[in-house]
Structure formats: structure tokens, C-alpha cells
Amino acid sequence: MPSFDIVSEFDGHEATNAVDQANREIQTRFDFRGVDASFRLEGEVVHIEAEADFQLQQMLDVLRNRLIARGIDARCMDPQEPQLGGVKARQEVKLKQGLEAAECKQVVKLIKDAKLKVQAQIQGDKVRVTGKKRDDLQAVIALLKGEQGPELALQYNNFRD
């Protein structure tokens, strides 16, 4: 029976490369000349440091563009509240990997509401979709990528025929 998995993950090496490229871009940009600003990646958290709040927003846009350029969906970014204090402004951006239980339920509900002839089941941090026809599975992918789909960074892998 044909099946595939719906997951939310990114390549850690590409994330490292995106952060390095963002650092290089910030160092060469004219509006950041003479400003102490940097990105630092620790695990799945990107630490952003700058001198002012508006610079954090500009740096967030640079990071988003670099992630997209490296093939990472920008919806995996979860920016936290900026911490303003003294001379420095700091912000953390968590890169979400894996689907939470509520997100899995949302995806399953969306698939069941579409009344397609497929079964969706939650398996840990991913959703497995099975059906009798390959076309039904492709319809599920089109549904989730469309406008009615969730605002999540989803990938589709492990497709078996």
C-alpha cells in the first residue's frame, strides 16, 4: 500500500552555513559598519546580538533570507522576545524541528476533513499517510502545500509505492 511521512526537519549543516553567510553579510553591509553585531548558532538556537532593537529586526530578515537561500523553510524559525538591556540587544531564534502533538493533530484533522480516501496516523513527531492510490497521496500533499494548509515547515519523505 502506498504511503509517505509528513515531517518537519532541516539540515543542520545548511543551518550552520546560513548563519555563517549571515555573519559575513552583516560584516560587509554599509548600515552595519562599525556596529558590534553577530549571529551565533548553538544546537538549534541562533543567538542574535546587536546594539539596537531595529538592528535585530534587520538581522532577522538577513537570517531568514540566508536560510531560504540554503533550502531551509523560513517557517521553522521561532523568534523569541528581544531582550533589551544596557548597550546590547539580544534575541534568540529557535529553529523548530519535529512536529508537536498539537501540530500533528491539526494535520490529521485537515486530511480527514478533506474526505480523501487515505488514512493518517500520528507516529511520534511525524504523520504517516497511507492510501490505496498514489493519486490520493499526491492530493494530500497538494492540500497541505495549498492555501488551506497549515503554517508549518513540512517536508514529505519516505514515499513508498
N, C-alpha and C positions, 0 to 999 in steps of 0.2 A: 504494500500500500504506500503510495507516495506521501512524503512528509518533509517538513523543514522546521527549523528552530528560529524563533524570534528572540534576538539577544540585544543587549546594549553594551558594547565594549569598544575600546580603541586600542591602537598600537602604542605601547609605552615608548618605543624608540622614536616614533614620529612625534609624540608629545614633547620629548626631550629636544628633538631637532627644532620644533616650532618655538619652544621657549628660547633656545639659543639664537634663532633667527630674529625673534622679537627683541632680544637684548641688543643684537647688532644694529637693528633698525633704530632703536631708541638712542643708541650712542651716536648715530650719524644724522639724526634728524635735527633740523635747524632750531625748532622750537624747544628742543631738549638740550641745547648747547649750554654747558656749564651747570646743568642740573644733575643732582645725585639721584638717579632713578635706575631701578633694576628689577628683573624678574628672577625668581629662584624656584626651581621645581624640587619638591621633596615628596617622593612617593606619588600620590595622586592629588597633591595640593600645590598650586602655584602661588607663591608669595610675591606680591607686588609692593614695591616701595617707591615713594616719590616725595617731593617737597610740599605738594598741594593737592587738594581734592580733585580739582579739574584735570590735573595731570594723570591721576588714577584712571579717570574715565577715558582719556585718550589712550593710555596704555592698555586698558581693557579692550578697546577697539583694535589696537595693533595685535594683541594676543589672539583675538577672535579671527582676524584676517589671516594670521600665520597658521592657526590650527586648520582653517578651511583650506588653505593652500597645501597643507600636508595631508589632506584627505580625512581629517577628523571632523565629525559633525559638531558644529558650534553649540548645539542644544545640550551637549554633555557638560557644558560649563555651568557651574552653580556659584555665582559670585556672592560672597558674604558681605555683611555691612562693613563699610570702611571705618578704620579706627584712626581718628584724627587726634594727634597729641604732640604738643611741642613743635619741633622742627620737621618731623616726619609724618607722612600719611601712609598708612599700610592697609592692605586689603588682601584677603585670601580668596582664591578661586578654586573650588573643588571640582575635579574632573570626575563626573559620575560614571561608574562602571557597574553593570548589572542592573537588572530591574528589581525594584522593591515589590513587595506583595501587593500593595495598592495599585501600582502601575500594571502589574500582571493581570489583576482582576479587571482593570479598565480595558486592557487589550482584549481579554477573553470576552468581556461583555460587548465590546464593539463588534467582534467577529460574530457572536451569536445573534446580535440584533440585525445583522446584515442578512440573516436567513440563508447563508450559503451551506452547501452540503459538505461541511467539514467539521471535525472535532478539534477543539482547542483545550489543551490541558497544561496546567502550571507545573513546571519541574524545576524547583529551586528558584534561581534567578533568571529563568528563561521560560518561554512558552512554546510548546510543541504543537504544531498544527498538522493533522493528518486528514486525508480525504481520498476518495476513490479515483478522482480525475485530477490530472495535472492542471487543467484549466481552472478548477475551483481554487487550487492553491495559489495560482497566479492572480486570481481575482482578489484573494485575501491580501496579497502583497500590494496590489493596486489600491485596495481600500485603505490600508494603513499608510500608504505614501500620499494618498489624496488629501483633500481639504478636511474631510471628516476624521482623519487620522489623529492620533494623539500627538501632543507637542513633546515627543521623546526622540532621542537619538537611537533609532532602531536599525539593526542590521539583520539580514536574513541569511542563515548559513545552514550547512548540513542537509542540503536538499537531496532527497533520495527518491528515486523513481521506482 
